[in-house]
Every structure is written in C-alpha cells, then in structure tokens.
Amino acid sequence: MTRRTNRVATYFLVLFSLAAVTTRAAEYGDLTGRFVYDGKPPKLIENFLPDKHCAKTARFDQSLVVGKNGGVANVIVYLENEDGIAVHPDYRKTKDAKVTMRIKNCRHEPHILPIRVSQTLVVHNEDKIVHVFDLLPDRAIILAEGQKRSLHVKPYSPNIPIRPVRCRNHKFETAYIVPRKSPYVAVSGADGSFTIKNLPTGKELVFRVWHERRGWLKTAD
C-alpha cells in the first residue's frame, strides 16, 4: 500500500491509498481517499427561506459542504480512460439496475448521483407540489405530486460527463448526475472520504476530480 498527501489548488488536502487484492486470475485494487478543507471553512449560506411546500426551516446551499472534521462532501472522482478497462465481475449484477433520484422538500437527493449509461434513472417527486426536472442542457420533465418518471442519461459530450439538474420552478433546487460507461465513480461522503472498489491493476488508470464550487482540479500543486 502506498500513501501520499498533496495540497490541491490550496483548497483541499487529499489522502489517497491503493490496496491490491487478488481475485482468481485477475488482480484488482481499491482506491480510497479523503478530501479535507484547507483552512477555516466558510459559514453555511441559506439559499432559500422556509416555505410551506418545500421545508419548514431554512435550507442551506449545498455547493460546499464541510463536516466537523474538515471533510469535504460531494467531490466527484471518476476513471477517465474507461474504454478498454476490464470491469470486475461483481458489477455485472447492477449493470441494468434502476437508480433513484428523489425530490423531497424541494431538494434533489442525492445531491450528486453517479449512474452507468446502461442503468435506468428513476426520478421520484415526493413533494406535494409540481416540479420540473430539468436535465441540462436539453431535457425537461414535468412531475406532478408523487409522480415517478424513468429515463436513460448519457454524457452531454465525452469531455463533459457531469450533467447539472435543476427545477425550473425553484432555481435553488440543483443537483448533478454523472453518467459513465464504467462503474468506477465515487462521490465523497460527509467525512470527505471515498472508495472506488475493484479497479484492475497493471493498467495505467487516469482519474479526474471535480467539485461544484471549485470545478476541475487540474493539478496537485
């Protein structure tokens, strides 16, 4: 196991480790890491006031979520050179699975949703109000109270795999979907940690990192 610590764009401290495990004839490894805010985190910002249809209390902006331990949530890490990379057999059972994004209290849950292009996205409006699920830049779906709709999501382009989502009726209601061919995508949790399981070893693997407030992290300096 190797471990290294880097300062990323003076914004995150990143810890990565790669552990290799043997599975039959092939070898696979897990990539784990943690994103930590570098410095004193900013105060949370209210992005809308209480509303009888959305929430009884004020809701906060999700574009930068820093935990008590300094961990940064909602950082996306994905394998960029996915073409030609062997996928571990454990992922076969979820290849055609349904993945749900809920709209609850005028908020998309989860805020960032990885999905494989072979899977089906189910959008479920759990609010007692109409929402317009706007998958930018080219698709919008009207969802009545309690309604569900299914669709397939593809990257907007090979270089732009992250697709923003918003509600046309509530501009503060935003989220992101990450459609990829392979399952090798992770989103950091509340403590800033993430894991991408069962990556093939012996291959040159290129990863990209993106955060809603910071954008693409291009260097580790």
N, C-alpha and C positions, 0 to 999 in steps of 0.2 A: 504494500500500500504506500502511495506517495501522498504528500500533503504540502500545499503551498498557500501562502497568504499574500493577496495583492490588494492595492488600493485602486479602485475602479473609478476613474473620472472624478475623483475627490468626493464621490457620492456614496459608494458602498465599500465595505470591506468584505471580501469574498473568500470563503474557505471551500476548497474542493478536495475530494478524495475519490480514487478509483480502485475498487476491490474486484479482483478477477476470481470467478468461480467456474469450475468445470462441470459441464452438463453433457454427458455422453461423449460424442466425438468432437463436439464444438465447444469453444470456450466463450463465456460471456462474463460481463462485469457490470457492476452497478456504479453509476456516477452519483455522488452525493455532494451537497454543498450547502452553504448558508450565506445569505446576504444580510449585512449589518450596516445600519445607517452610520455614517462617519460624521460625528458631531452631535449637537443637541437637536433632536427632531423638532420640526415646526409644530405649532398648535394646529389642532384639527379645525377645519373650516366647515361651517354649516352651508350646505348647498341648497336647502330649501326649508321653509318653516313648516310647522305642523299643519296637517290637512286632514279633514275628516275621512277622505277616501284613501289617503296614502299612509299616513302614520300619525299617531297621537303625540309623538315627540319629534323634535327636530332631528334630521338626518345629516350625516357628515359626508363630506367629499371623500371618495374612495381612491382618488388618483395617487395618494401617497399614504399608506397605512404602515405605521411603525409601532411595533409591540413594546411592552415594558422592558424587554431585554434588548431592545435596539434592532430586532429582526425586521426586515422589510418584506412585507407580504406582496403577492401578486406580481412577482418578477417572473417573466417567461424565459425558459431555457429550452431550446429545441435543436435537434440534429438537422443541420442544413443539407449535407450531402447524403440524403436518404435514399436516392436511387441506387440500386445495386447492393444495398446493405441488407444482409440477412436479418430476418425478423425472428426472434425467439418463438418457439412453438407455443409458449404459454399465452401469447397474444392472439392466437387463432380463434379462440372461443369468443372473443369480443370484437372480431373484425366487422361483423354486421349488426352489432348491438345498437340499441336506442340510447341516446344520451339526452338528458332533460335540462333545459334552462327554464327556471321558474321566474315569473314576475309576481313579486309579493311585496306589498307596502310600497309600491312604486319603485322597486329596485330589482334588478336582474340578479338572480342567484344561480350559479356563482358569478362573481364579477368578471372572471376570466375563465373561459371554458375551452380546453383542448378537445378536438374531435378528429377522428380519422375520416377521410373523404368517403370511405366505404360505409360509414355508420350513418344513422338517421338522427337528425336533431329534432327533438320534440319540444316545442315552446308552449308552456302552460301558463295562462293568465289566472292567477289565484286571487286577484283583486276583484272587488265589486265595482269596477269601473272599466271602461273601454280603453285599451292600449293599442297603439300602432307600433308593431315590432318592425323597426326599420333597419334592415341589414345593409349597411352602406357598402358600395355606392348605388346599388341597383335593384333592391328588392324591399318591399314593404308589405306587411300582413296586418290586417285589422283583426284584433282579438276581443271578442265580447267577454262578459263576465264568465269565468270558469272555463273558457274555451281552450282547446288544445289544437295545435297545428303541427304537422310533420313536414320536414323538408331536408334536402341534402345541401351541404355547404361546401363550396370549393374555394381555394385561394383566389383573391382578386387577380393576382399575377404571380409568377414564380418568385419574384423578388419582394412581393408584399403579401405574406401569408396571414397576417393578422388583420381581421375584419372588425371594424367598430360596429356596435349596435346601439341604437337609441330609440326612444319613444317620441314620435312626432308631437304627441300631446303634452309630454313632460320632458323638456330639454335636458333637465338634470339627470335623467334616467339613462345612464350609459353603461356599457359593458363591452367585452371583446371576445371574439371567437377565434380560435387558432386551428384552422383545418389543415391537416397534413396527411400524406400518404402513410407514413410510418407512425407507430405508437410512441416514438421516442421524443416525448414532450413532457415538460413538468412546469408547474407553477408553484412558487414558493409559498409556504403556509404562514400562519400568524407569527411563528418564531423566526421566519426568514429562511427556513431550511427547505430543501427539495431533494428528490431522488428520481433518477431515471434508471429503471431496472433492466437487466438483461441486455446490455449492449454487447455486440460482437467485439471480441478482442482481436488483435492482429491486423486491424484496419485503421486507416487514418480517418478519424472522425472529427468533423468540424461543427462546432456549436455556435449558435447565435443567442444573444441575450437582449431582452427588451423590457423596458419599464415604462408605464404610462406617462409619468411625469418627466422622466429622463430621456426617453426614446431609446435608440440603439446604443448599446455600449460597444464602441468600436475598438477601444484599446484598454489595456490593464494598467496604464500609467496615469 
